[in-house]
Amino acid sequence: MISILVAHDLLSRLSHMWGYVSLGLTSIVAEEAAPVLAGFAAHQGHMHAGRALVACAVGSWVADVALYGVGLTRAAATVSRWRWLAAPTERLLAAVHRHPWRASLVTRFAYGARLVLPITCGAARVRSGTYLLGSFTSAFVWSALFTALGWIFGRTAVELIGHIHRHEDLIAIALVVAVSIGVWVITKRNEKRVAEEIGGGADDDGRSLASTSAPHPDPDTPESR
């Protein structure tokens, strides 16, 4: 009897944990919709806000690290295979070379270049320590911001509507659609401005994918001064 209860408790814990693992994986594809929806679910008592925040941060960070690895090891081959990556990658290279720490720190907020920027950081041979720390900070802040946004939305909905449990599904769908449209609009407007926002992207310093081979000093850190 005790063994049955222990097994049931273990399965319950594993099932609960799998929900956060699924959330982390979903954040790779759903982007902002995942932490916003998680924050809303946490407010409604369906999830733990802190665990949801960490799940979304880790999931998105792992994806950004994987893309960095692609740029570090197979940048030229990747760009050759998917030609549409060539122009934005070349456009970002100069800015990443000048400000590797800043580029790493904005990976989650580089709307219009969130796929390309991690690859470019790898192609530019940004030091792994710089990129891992910067991109993790970016993922954590990003997840915290949008999880909090979802929580605030849930609280506001309760204050305006009252009990919303009967309408949770419809509200969640509307929230995801609204966030997705907002991110799409911002992404489209920002596609060609990411290099300038990172800094120094407007001028070409002559670097290309073929010329990126060794780590470069980071002008944003004290060691390079």
C-alpha positions as CSV (number, residue, x, y, z in Angstrom):
1,M,0.0,0.0,0.0
2,I,2.8,2.4,0.9
3,S,4.7,1.6,-2.3
4,I,1.5,2.4,-4.3
5,L,1.2,5.8,-2.6
6,V,4.9,6.5,-3.2
7,A,4.6,5.6,-6.8
8,H,1.5,7.7,-7.2
9,D,3.3,10.7,-5.6
10,L,6.3,10.2,-7.8
11,L,4.2,10.1,-11.0
12,S,2.3,13.2,-9.9
13,R,5.6,15.0,-9.3
14,L,7.0,13.9,-12.7
15,S,3.8,14.9,-14.4
16,H,3.9,18.3,-12.7
17,M,7.6,18.8,-13.7
18,W,6.9,17.8,-17.3
19,G,4.5,20.7,-17.5
20,Y,7.4,23.1,-16.9
21,V,9.7,21.2,-19.3
22,S,6.9,21.5,-22.0
23,L,6.6,25.2,-21.2
24,G,10.4,25.7,-21.7
25,L,10.2,23.8,-25.0
26,T,7.2,25.8,-26.1
27,S,9.0,29.1,-25.4
28,I,11.5,28.3,-28.2
29,V,8.7,28.4,-30.8
30,A,6.0,30.5,-29.1
31,E,8.4,33.2,-28.0
32,E,6.7,35.9,-25.9
33,A,3.4,34.1,-25.9
34,A,4.8,31.3,-23.6
35,P,5.9,33.5,-20.6
36,V,2.9,35.8,-20.9
37,L,0.5,32.8,-20.9
38,A,2.5,31.2,-18.1
39,G,2.2,34.4,-16.0
40,F,-1.5,34.4,-16.6
41,A,-1.8,30.7,-15.7
42,A,0.3,31.4,-12.5
43,H,-2.1,34.2,-11.5
44,Q,-5.0,31.8,-11.9
45,G,-3.2,29.2,-9.7
46,H,-2.4,26.7,-12.4
47,M,1.4,27.2,-12.2
48,H,4.1,28.5,-9.9
49,A,5.2,31.8,-11.2
50,G,8.9,31.4,-10.3
51,R,9.2,28.0,-11.9
52,A,7.4,29.1,-15.0
53,L,9.8,32.1,-15.3
54,V,12.8,29.8,-15.0
55,A,11.4,27.3,-17.5
56,C,10.8,30.0,-20.2
57,A,14.2,31.5,-19.5
58,V,16.1,28.2,-19.8
59,G,14.2,27.1,-22.8
60,S,14.8,30.2,-24.8
61,W,18.4,30.4,-23.6
62,V,19.2,26.8,-24.7
63,A,17.8,27.7,-28.2
64,D,20.0,30.8,-28.4
65,V,23.1,28.8,-27.3
66,A,22.4,26.2,-30.0
67,L,22.2,28.9,-32.6
68,Y,25.4,30.4,-31.3
69,G,27.0,26.9,-31.8
70,V,25.7,26.8,-35.4
71,G,27.4,30.1,-36.1
72,L,30.6,29.1,-34.3
73,T,31.0,25.8,-36.2
74,R,29.0,26.1,-39.5
75,A,28.3,29.7,-40.2
76,A,29.4,29.7,-43.9
77,A,27.7,26.4,-44.6
78,T,24.5,27.5,-43.0
79,V,24.4,30.8,-44.9
80,S,25.2,29.0,-48.1
81,R,22.3,26.6,-47.6
82,W,19.8,29.3,-46.5
83,R,20.7,32.3,-48.6
84,W,18.1,34.5,-47.0
85,L,20.4,34.6,-43.9
86,A,23.3,36.1,-45.8
87,A,22.3,39.7,-45.9
88,P,21.2,40.2,-42.3
89,T,24.2,38.2,-41.0
90,E,26.7,40.3,-43.0
91,R,24.8,43.5,-41.8
92,L,25.2,42.5,-38.2
93,L,28.8,41.4,-38.3
94,A,30.4,44.8,-37.9
95,A,28.2,45.7,-34.9
96,V,28.9,42.4,-33.2
97,H,32.6,42.7,-33.7
98,R,32.6,46.2,-32.1
99,H,30.2,45.3,-29.3
100,P,30.2,41.6,-28.6
101,W,29.0,42.0,-25.0
102,R,26.2,44.3,-26.0
103,A,25.2,42.0,-28.8
104,S,25.1,39.0,-26.5
105,L,23.1,40.9,-23.9
106,V,20.3,41.8,-26.3
107,T,19.7,38.4,-28.0
108,R,16.2,38.1,-26.6
109,F,15.3,41.7,-27.4
110,A,16.7,41.9,-30.9
111,Y,13.3,42.0,-32.6
112,G,13.9,41.3,-36.3
113,A,17.1,39.4,-35.7
114,R,16.5,37.0,-32.9
115,L,17.3,34.0,-35.2
116,V,20.3,35.7,-36.9
117,L,22.0,37.5,-34.0
118,P,23.0,34.4,-32.1
119,I,24.3,32.8,-35.3
120,T,26.2,36.0,-36.0
121,C,27.7,36.1,-32.5
122,G,29.1,32.6,-33.2
123,A,30.3,33.5,-36.6
124,A,32.1,36.6,-35.2
125,R,33.8,34.3,-32.6
126,V,32.4,36.1,-29.6
127,R,34.0,34.5,-26.6
128,S,31.9,31.7,-25.2
129,G,31.9,33.1,-21.7
130,T,30.8,36.5,-22.9
131,Y,28.0,35.1,-25.0
132,L,26.8,32.5,-22.4
133,L,26.6,35.1,-19.6
134,G,25.1,37.9,-21.8
135,S,22.5,35.6,-23.5
136,F,21.5,34.0,-20.2
137,T,21.0,37.5,-18.6
138,S,18.9,38.5,-21.6
139,A,16.8,35.3,-21.4
140,F,16.2,35.7,-17.7
141,V,15.2,39.4,-17.9
142,W,13.0,38.7,-21.0
143,S,11.2,35.8,-19.2
144,A,10.7,37.8,-16.0
145,L,9.3,40.8,-17.9
146,F,6.8,38.9,-19.9
147,T,5.8,36.5,-17.1
148,A,5.1,39.6,-15.0
149,L,3.1,41.0,-17.9
150,G,0.9,37.9,-18.0
151,W,0.5,38.0,-14.2
152,I,-0.6,41.7,-14.4
153,F,-3.0,40.9,-17.2
154,G,-4.6,38.2,-15.1
155,R,-4.9,40.5,-12.1
156,T,-6.4,43.3,-14.3
157,A,-8.8,40.9,-15.9
158,V,-10.1,39.8,-12.5
159,E,-10.5,43.4,-11.3
160,L,-12.4,44.3,-14.4
161,I,-14.5,41.2,-15.0
162,G,-14.6,39.5,-11.6
163,H,-14.4,35.7,-11.6
164,I,-12.9,34.6,-15.0
165,H,-12.4,30.9,-14.5
166,R,-15.3,30.2,-16.9
167,H,-13.6,32.3,-19.6
168,E,-10.0,31.3,-19.0
169,D,-9.6,29.5,-22.4
170,L,-11.0,32.4,-24.4
171,I,-8.9,35.0,-22.5
172,A,-5.8,32.9,-22.9
173,I,-6.4,32.6,-26.7
174,A,-7.0,36.3,-27.0
175,L,-3.9,37.0,-25.0
176,V,-1.7,34.8,-27.2
177,V,-3.1,36.3,-30.4
178,A,-2.6,39.9,-29.1
179,V,1.0,39.2,-28.0
180,S,1.8,37.4,-31.3
181,I,0.5,40.3,-33.4
182,G,2.3,42.9,-31.3
183,V,5.6,41.0,-31.6
184,W,5.2,40.5,-35.4
185,V,4.6,44.2,-35.9
186,I,7.6,45.2,-33.8
187,T,9.8,42.6,-35.6
188,K,8.8,43.9,-39.1
189,R,9.5,47.5,-38.1
190,N,12.9,46.6,-36.5
191,E,14.3,44.2,-39.0
192,K,16.9,46.5,-40.6
193,R,17.7,48.6,-37.5
194,V,19.2,46.0,-35.2
195,A,22.8,46.6,-36.2
196,E,22.5,50.4,-35.5
197,E,20.8,49.7,-32.2
198,I,23.6,47.4,-31.1
199,G,26.0,50.1,-32.1
200,G,28.3,50.8,-35.0
201,G,26.4,48.8,-37.5
202,A,25.9,51.6,-40.0
203,D,29.5,51.5,-41.1
204,D,31.1,48.5,-42.8
205,D,34.5,47.6,-41.3
206,G,35.3,45.2,-44.1
207,R,34.6,42.0,-42.1
208,S,32.7,39.1,-43.7
209,L,31.9,35.6,-42.7
210,A,35.0,34.4,-44.4
211,S,37.2,36.7,-42.3
212,T,35.9,35.7,-38.9
213,S,38.3,33.2,-37.4
214,A,39.7,34.3,-34.0
215,P,38.2,35.7,-30.9
216,H,38.2,39.5,-30.7
217,P,38.6,41.7,-27.6
218,D,35.4,43.1,-26.2
219,P,35.4,46.9,-26.1
220,D,32.5,46.9,-23.7
221,T,34.6,45.2,-21.0
222,P,37.4,46.7,-18.8
223,E,39.9,44.1,-19.9
224,S,40.0,45.6,-23.4
225,R,40.6,49.1,-22.2
